[in-house]
Amino acid sequence: MKNTIILHGLYTEKEYYDNKLPSASNAHWLPWLQRQLMLNDFKADTPEVPYPFKFNWDSWVKEIERFEITSETTLIGHSMGGGFWARYLSEHPELSVDKVVLVAPWLNLRNEEDTSFFDFELDPGIAEHANKFIIFGSDNDHPDVTNSVNFLKEKLPNNTFRSFHNYGHFCYKDMKTNEFPELLEAVL
């Protein structure tokens, strides 16, 4: 059975503890995409990393490794979740998946955060771990995310890059919708 793991991005401590906000795995377009994939006969999981603001690599890995990753799996990551998949695939060259879609991936290239979360060597062959490797970027995202997207485009020439106009960081406040049909189309 085809399955998808949709990984959220960084949530600040303030966002994490704000009871008026949804959890990170239930924010923005993630629940909509999960539902659409389920309606298309995909098993679709949206893991919730505990305390994502703490940049604890081991807790992210522990959460992800609860799910089966096979040649029929699609991996989707938003922001820090996209950066997570870049590192995870770099450190697991034995993995082979169907698709990888990184939406506004963030790699902390300018060390905005004092963390070892992104202390790794990017494997330039990670795009070959998938039948399709796609990076989504927006022309008005944060400069640090734009730098990460450009870095990945340069280091991973065997990928597809999709550029969007005025999608910001692909969050509800930027897109003004919880629906993301372009991403659904890329997965299907």
N, C-alpha and C positions, 0 to 999 in steps of 0.2 A: 504494500500500500504506500502511495506517495504521502510523505509527511513534510511539514514545514515547521521550522523553529523561528519564531519572530522575536527578536531580542530588543528590548527597550534601550534607551540611552541613559545618560546620567540624570539623576534627580538630585537636586540640592537637598541639604538637610531640612531647610525650611519647607520645600515642596513636599518632601517625604512625610513630614509631620503635620501638614496642613490637612485637616479632616474635610475640607471643602473640595479638595482635589482628588481625582482618581489615583489609584496606584500607577506606577510607571508603566506596567504592562497593560493597563486599561486606559491609557491616555492617547490623545491624538487619533491617528488612523488605525492603531493596532487592533482594537476590538472589531472594527468594521472589516478589516482585512481578514482577520481570523474567521469571522462568520462567512464571508464570501468564499473563502477557501474551503470551509466545511461544506458549503452548499455545492461545491465542485468536487466533492469526494476526496478531499485532502484531510488527513489528520493534521490539525493546526494547533500548535502549542505556543503560548506566550509566557515563558518563564518569568518569574518575579525574583530578581536578585535581591537578597536582603541587604539593607543599608548600602545602596549603590553609591552613595555620596562618600563612602569610606575608601573607595578605590582599592578594594581587597581582591586581587586577582584570583586567589584560591577560592573565595566564595562564589565568584562568577563561574569558574570552572566547575565547581561542585554542583551548582544549580544546572548548568548546561548538560553535564554528563549523566543526569537523570533520564535524558532522552536519547533514543536510538538515532544514530547518524549513519545512514546507508547511502548507496548509490542512487536511491530514489528520494533523497532528502533535499529540500531547498532551505538554505540558511539566509535569513534576512536580519539585518542589523541596522538600527537607527542611531546615528551619532556615535556615542561611546560603544554602543552595541555593534556598530559596523567596525570600529577599531578593534573591538574584542575579537570579531571573526577573523580579521586580518592577522592578529597575533596567534590565535588558536590554530588556524590553518597552517601558519608558518611553523608552528611547533608540533604539528601532527601531519607530517608529509604522507603518512599511510592512508589518510582519509581521501575518499573519492565521493563526491556528491553530485546531484543533478544540477542545481543552480545555486549561485551565491548572488545576493543583491545587497549592496551596501548603500544605504540612504544617508547622505550627508555624513559620511564617516569621519570621525574625529580621532586623531592619533597623538594629540598633545605635542606636536613637533616643536613648538616654541616654549615648551615647559611652563605653560600657564599654571599648571597645578604641580605641586611638589609631590610626585608619586612615582613609584616604580612600575605602575600598571602597564606602561607602554615601553618599558625597557626590554626591547627584543630586536632581533634582526629580521626584517621583512624578507621572506622567501620570495624571490622574483618569479618562482614557478607556481605560486598558489592559484593563479587563474587556471592552471592546467589540472587542478583538483576537481574542476567542475565542467559540465557540458556547456554551461553559460556562466559567465562572471560579469556582472553588471554593476556599474557605479552610477548613482544618481547625485547630481549636484545642482545647486541653484545659483543664479548670477547675483543674488543679493543675500547670501548666507554670511555668517560671521567670518572674518578674515582667517582665523585659525582653522576653521573647517575647510574653507576654500584652499588653504595651504595643504591640508591633508588630502583633499580630493586631487589636487594637482600633483602631489607627491605620488599618490597611488597610480594616477594616469601615466606618469613617467616611468615608474618602476614596474608596472604591470601592463606592458603593451598589448597583451593578448586578452583584452577585456573590451566590453562595450561600455561606452560612457554616454549617459543621457543628461543633457543640460536642460534645465527648466528656468523659465523667466518668472521672477517674483514669487517663488515658492519659499523664500527665506530658508529657515532651518527645517522645513517640512513638518512644522507643528501647526496645531489648530489656529493659533493666533496669526500665523503667516498665511496659511492656505484658506482660512475662513470656512473650512469644512473638515469633517472627520472621514470623508471618503477619499480614496486615493486610487482611482481606476487605472492610472498608468502603471502603478506598482502591481496591481492585480493582473493586468495584461502581461506584464513581464514574467510573472510567476506561472501563469497558465500557458 
